[in-house]
Amino acid sequence: MDNLFTVCHSEGVHQEQHNVHGGRHVIEDAPKCRLVSAELLRTLMQRTGTGKAVTIRQLARHAGVAHGVIGELLTGVRDTVSATAAQRIAQRIGVDLLILFVPSERADSSRPYLRLTDSA
């Protein structure tokens, strides 16, 4: 079985396909991206790439996260989100991913963030 995973690297977010064999399956271990600046996010939300503002709820809906997550990013309570959410936030605001987020990788950044679990 093939699975598709989203991976956040310094070049941005991309998807990788992995084969799974032997009665085990691979689950994405939520690669994260770190917000560069809450103030920058707030400013860009006020004037997106289209010239119009986006609300917390609109941005959250587009990113596929709870509106509280966007609120926490804006207040500094949270500074990381999944690579997928980061990509969607940047896309909705109309900027490249690395304008708003940087990869938050493990020490061995050459390997994607995956873990194996037994299939039940």
The 8 nearest C-alpha neighbors of each residue, nearest first, counted from 0:
[[1, 19, 18, 2, 20, 17, 24, 22],
 [2, 0, 18, 17, 19, 16, 3, 20],
 [3, 1, 17, 16, 18, 4, 0, 19],
 [2, 4, 16, 15, 14, 17, 1, 5],
 [5, 3, 15, 14, 16, 6, 27, 2],
 [4, 6, 14, 13, 15, 83, 12, 7],
 [5, 7, 13, 12, 14, 30, 111, 4],
 [6, 8, 12, 82, 11, 102, 30, 13],
 [9, 7, 11, 10, 102, 12, 6, 104],
 [8, 10, 11, 102, 7, 101, 97, 12],
 [11, 9, 8, 12, 7, 97, 13, 102],
 [12, 10, 8, 9, 7, 96, 13, 97],
 [13, 11, 7, 6, 8, 82, 5, 86],
 [14, 12, 6, 5, 11, 7, 15, 8],
 [13, 15, 5, 4, 6, 3, 16, 12],
 [16, 14, 4, 3, 5, 17, 13, 6],
 [15, 17, 3, 2, 4, 1, 14, 18],
 [18, 16, 2, 1, 19, 15, 3, 4],
 [19, 17, 1, 0, 2, 20, 16, 25],
 [18, 20, 0, 24, 1, 17, 25, 23],
 [21, 19, 22, 23, 18, 0, 24, 1],
 [20, 22, 23, 19, 24, 117, 118, 0],
 [23, 21, 20, 118, 24, 117, 19, 119],
 [24, 22, 117, 118, 21, 20, 116, 19],
 [23, 25, 19, 118, 116, 115, 117, 26],
 [24, 26, 115, 114, 116, 113, 27, 19],
 [27, 25, 114, 113, 28, 115, 24, 116],
 [26, 28, 113, 29, 4, 112, 25, 114],
 [27, 29, 113, 112, 30, 114, 26, 111],
 [30, 28, 27, 81, 31, 112, 82, 113],
 [29, 31, 82, 81, 112, 28, 6, 7],
 [32, 30, 81, 82, 80, 103, 79, 29],
 [31, 33, 102, 103, 82, 79, 101, 80],
 [34, 32, 79, 100, 101, 78, 103, 102],
 [33, 35, 100, 78, 36, 99, 79, 101],
 [36, 34, 100, 99, 33, 101, 37, 98],
 [37, 35, 39, 38, 34, 40, 99, 100],
 [38, 36, 73, 40, 39, 72, 41, 75],
 [39, 37, 41, 36, 40, 42, 73, 43],
 [38, 40, 42, 36, 41, 37, 43, 99],
 [41, 39, 37, 43, 38, 42, 44, 36],
 [42, 40, 38, 44, 39, 43, 37, 45],
 [43, 41, 39, 45, 44, 40, 38, 46],
 [42, 44, 40, 46, 45, 47, 41, 39],
 [43, 45, 41, 53, 42, 46, 52, 47],
 [46, 44, 52, 42, 43, 47, 53, 41],
 [45, 47, 52, 50, 51, 43, 44, 48],
 [48, 46, 92, 50, 49, 43, 51, 44],
 [47, 49, 93, 50, 92, 46, 94, 51],
 [48, 50, 47, 51, 93, 46, 92, 52],
 [51, 49, 46, 47, 48, 52, 45, 43],
 [52, 50, 46, 49, 47, 53, 45, 48],
 [51, 53, 45, 46, 44, 47, 54, 50],
 [52, 54, 44, 57, 58, 45, 51, 55],
 [55, 53, 57, 56, 58, 52, 44, 45],
 [54, 56, 58, 57, 59, 66, 69, 53],
 [55, 57, 59, 66, 54, 58, 60, 65],
 [58, 56, 54, 60, 59, 55, 53, 61],
 [57, 59, 61, 55, 56, 60, 62, 54],
 [58, 60, 66, 56, 62, 64, 61, 57],
 [59, 61, 57, 63, 58, 62, 56, 64],
 [60, 62, 58, 59, 63, 57, 87, 91],
 [63, 61, 87, 84, 59, 88, 60, 64],
 [62, 64, 60, 61, 59, 84, 65, 87],
 [65, 63, 59, 62, 66, 60, 68, 84],
 [64, 66, 67, 68, 59, 63, 69, 60],
 [65, 67, 59, 56, 68, 69, 55, 64],
 [68, 66, 70, 65, 69, 71, 64, 59],
 [67, 69, 71, 66, 70, 65, 72, 64],
 [70, 68, 72, 66, 71, 67, 55, 59],
 [71, 69, 67, 73, 68, 72, 74, 66],
 [70, 72, 76, 68, 77, 74, 73, 69],
 [73, 71, 77, 69, 75, 70, 74, 78],
 [72, 74, 37, 70, 71, 75, 69, 41],
 [75, 73, 71, 72, 76, 70, 37, 77],
 [76, 74, 72, 77, 73, 71, 78, 37],
 [75, 77, 71, 74, 72, 78, 73, 70],
 [78, 76, 72, 71, 75, 79, 68, 74],
 [77, 79, 34, 33, 72, 75, 76, 80],
 [80, 78, 33, 32, 77, 34, 31, 81],
 [81, 79, 31, 32, 85, 84, 82, 33],
 [80, 82, 31, 84, 83, 30, 29, 32],
 [81, 83, 85, 31, 32, 7, 84, 30],
 [82, 84, 86, 81, 85, 87, 5, 12],
 [83, 85, 62, 87, 81, 86, 82, 88],
 [86, 84, 82, 88, 83, 87, 80, 81],
 [85, 87, 83, 89, 84, 88, 96, 90],
 [86, 88, 62, 90, 84, 85, 89, 91],
 [89, 87, 85, 91, 90, 62, 86, 84],
 [90, 88, 92, 86, 96, 94, 87, 91],
 [89, 91, 87, 93, 88, 92, 86, 94],
 [92, 90, 88, 93, 89, 87, 58, 61],
 [93, 91, 47, 89, 90, 94, 48, 88],
 [92, 94, 48, 90, 91, 47, 89, 95],
 [95, 93, 89, 92, 90, 96, 98, 48],
 [94, 96, 98, 97, 89, 93, 90, 99],
 [95, 97, 89, 98, 86, 99, 100, 94],
 [96, 98, 100, 99, 95, 101, 11, 9],
 [97, 99, 96, 95, 100, 94, 35, 89],
 [100, 98, 35, 97, 34, 96, 89, 40],
 [101, 99, 34, 97, 33, 35, 32, 96],
 [100, 102, 33, 32, 97, 103, 34, 35],
 [103, 101, 32, 8, 104, 7, 9, 33],
 [102, 104, 32, 31, 33, 101, 105, 30],
 [105, 103, 102, 108, 106, 31, 30, 8],
 [104, 106, 107, 108, 103, 112, 110, 109],
 [105, 107, 108, 104, 109, 110, 103, 112],
 [108, 106, 105, 109, 110, 104, 111, 112],
 [107, 109, 110, 105, 106, 104, 111, 8],
 [108, 110, 107, 111, 106, 8, 105, 104],
 [109, 111, 108, 107, 112, 113, 105, 6],
 [112, 110, 113, 6, 109, 108, 30, 7],
 [111, 113, 28, 30, 110, 27, 29, 114],
 [114, 112, 28, 27, 111, 26, 25, 115],
 [113, 115, 26, 25, 28, 116, 27, 112],
 [116, 114, 25, 24, 26, 113, 117, 23],
 [115, 117, 24, 23, 118, 25, 114, 26],
 [118, 116, 23, 119, 24, 115, 22, 25],
 [119, 117, 23, 24, 116, 22, 25, 115],
 [118, 117, 23, 116, 22, 24, 115, 25]]
